[in-house]
Amino acid sequence: MTPALPFCTTAVTRSSRRREGVVRGLLGIVTALLIIPLISILALLVKHGASALTLDFLLTSPAAGMTAGGIFPAIVGTLWLVGVSLAVAAPIGVLAAIYLNEYAGDNWGTRIVNLAIVNLAGVPSIVHALFGVGAFVLFLRLGTSILSASLTLAIMTLPVIIASTKEALAAVPMSFRQACWALGASRWQTIRHVVLPNSVQGILTGVILQVSRAAGETAPVMFTGAAFYLPFLPQSVNDQCMALSMHLFTLSTQVPGVPEPLPYATALVLLGLVMSVNVTSIVVRSYLRSRRKW
Amino acid sequence: MSDRVKIEIRGLHVSYGNHVVLKDVSLDIHEGEILAIIGPAGAGKTTLLNCINRMSDMIPGMKVDGSIRIDGREVRDFRDPSELRRRIGVVFPLPVGLPMSIFDNVAFAPRMGGMRDRKKLADLVERCLRQAALFDEVKDRLDDLGTRLSGGQQQRLTIARALSLEPEILCLDEFSIAVDPVTTMKIEEVIKELKQQMTIILVTNLVLQARRLGDRTALFLGGHLVEVGPTETIFSRQTADVRTFQYVQGLFG
């Protein structure tokens, strides 16, 4: 075999270049395909639901046995559920993640906790719902209420918040911690002044994404606090409430004679809410990333 | 340099699981001297530093036996290792600018120690940056991020930071590994100045750096302290151990 001349095109480089092009194209196409479902869903919802989507629809209660009127109580209810579940899950999740990532050693205790978190994340939402009924509604006697439903949602979102927070903390280089410790800073001082300020963007992103997930879940709230129809708004966490996801389910399957645009418009509102939360998270992330310090 | 022993190490034995990193090391480090520690990678030089300021606590699986006394006080008896670490400045091989302003980098440790007075902090920061031969280069941009400085500047920032607590002991761990030769010479001048005020342990891969700076030099090989003595002796033909002669002459390692 003669040695290849430098800088000459050979059969090998030609074929590798061709393969590079094919792979690149293939990956690009697959990625581009991902947009199709989102676009089609949006198009479908807009086509069927846009006619019903008025300010009135957003700001009035359902009327005439749910076949007319708006979805105001459901929007308010969803905000309650998401807000309360977040107020419970976010602090607990973030604190647990800090402990697991910054304090806990690698021993069997920690491994069991980590295993539990991974498995909790894999539990189907309907099982969370049944757990919520058993634990919060019946055992703790919270009744079907915003509190029960939110706690159920919190249990469901916790493992993912913990996982994403741990990831965000682990992304802060170990050398920063070592430098702080060597300067006589305690673990907490190091976390407070160096680790947390440099991981908030990741932590926030993870938490916000769970907000949108909680907003869309139906099963966990169905048995624990979301009502079929309520003519009034909830006054406290002990009341029941309506929820967008639940309302959508009701409109599409439980009530005869609902005009076609109503469920589509409801879905559009739910989707819009979730997407605006996600966009917020992207904006927050890019803002904080622009202030990234290393 | 005095003959007073600042750090007394006796029978230091360190292991991770089955892997022994330091074997029965006994060594005295005198007050106000520069002790240069040379040896190939894996000789246990960095581990020795980690034991002195008890960073070994933070390394999972590291087991430390034996005794290290600083001014006669057993290191492991410090209930709060932070108290110990505030007396020992450390400079790592790769420069670590903390993700905060240059000023905050140097003011970090004093603040953590409870110093709040702005005027005092400002004076302290300036003094430390001057000592580390960095002040003139950064005096107009103390609010810039420490992480945006060049490697050599960051390393001097790290030294300024290590000096911010007015340590009695300064540990330099291969500080010149990511620094250009000119900056290295600047830092070496700084180190010679600092010797007046503190005990310095200089771990280095550069045999000639040990020769330039060390009052005494110690050679570590595979976790053993092979030989320690006045730098002139280590770099002469009169070494006690033939491996020392071979190592410093570049015959192996």
Boltz contact constraints between the chains, C-beta under 6 A:
constraints:
  - contact:
      token1: [A, 105]
      token2: [B, 60]
      max_distance: 6.0
  - contact:
      token1: [A, 106]
      token2: [B, 60]
      max_distance: 6.0
  - contact:
      token1: [A, 175]
      token2: [B, 96]
      max_distance: 6.0
  - contact:
      token1: [A, 176]
      token2: [B, 98]
      max_distance: 6.0
  - contact:
      token1: [A, 179]
      token2: [B, 96]
      max_distance: 6.0
  - contact:
      token1: [A, 181]
      token2: [B, 58]
      max_distance: 6.0
  - contact:
      token1: [A, 182]
      token2: [B, 85]
      max_distance: 6.0
  - contact:
      token1: [A, 182]
      token2: [B, 90]
      max_distance: 6.0
  - contact:
      token1: [A, 183]
      token2: [B, 109]
      max_distance: 6.0
  - contact:
      token1: [A, 184]
      token2: [B, 82]
      max_distance: 6.0
  - contact:
      token1: [A, 184]
      token2: [B, 85]
      max_distance: 6.0
  - contact:
      token1: [A, 184]
      token2: [B, 86]
      max_distance: 6.0
  - contact:
      token1: [A, 185]
      token2: [B, 112]
      max_distance: 6.0
  - contact:
      token1: [A, 186]
      token2: [B, 82]
      max_distance: 6.0
  - contact:
      token1: [A, 189]
      token2: [B, 112]
      max_distance: 6.0
  - contact:
      token1: [A, 198]
      token2: [B, 99]
      max_distance: 6.0
  - contact:
      token1: [A, 293]
      token2: [B, 99]
      max_distance: 6.0
  - contact:
      token1: [A, 293]
      token2: [B, 145]
      max_distance: 6.0
  - contact:
      token1: [A, 293]
      token2: [B, 147]
      max_distance: 6.0
  - contact:
      token1: [A, 294]
      token2: [B, 99]
      max_distance: 6.0
  - contact:
      token1: [A, 294]
      token2: [B, 147]
      max_distance: 6.0
